[in-house]
Amino acid sequence: MKCLAVALMFAASVVTAATADESCKDQARENKFTGETLKNFMTNCKDVATMMCDGQAIDQKLSDEAKDTFTKKCIKDAVGSK
């Protein structure tokens, strides 16, 4: 049941991030996640950011070094590791 609650909070946060351009760290802070919930949220958020950034790189038809550079920066910005 706890996993379901975390999944629902995460899904709601992803929608919030898409509309407000908040980083994972900003969302975690806003939702006051701590401990295991914070760890799980950050892991899931980074996974979603990775998929989103990979998709953007493909849409932009980037390849090789340009794709790697773009993806790393995109993920860093999405997670909030500036």
Order of alpha helices (4+ residues) and beta strands (2+ residues): alpha-alpha-alpha-alpha
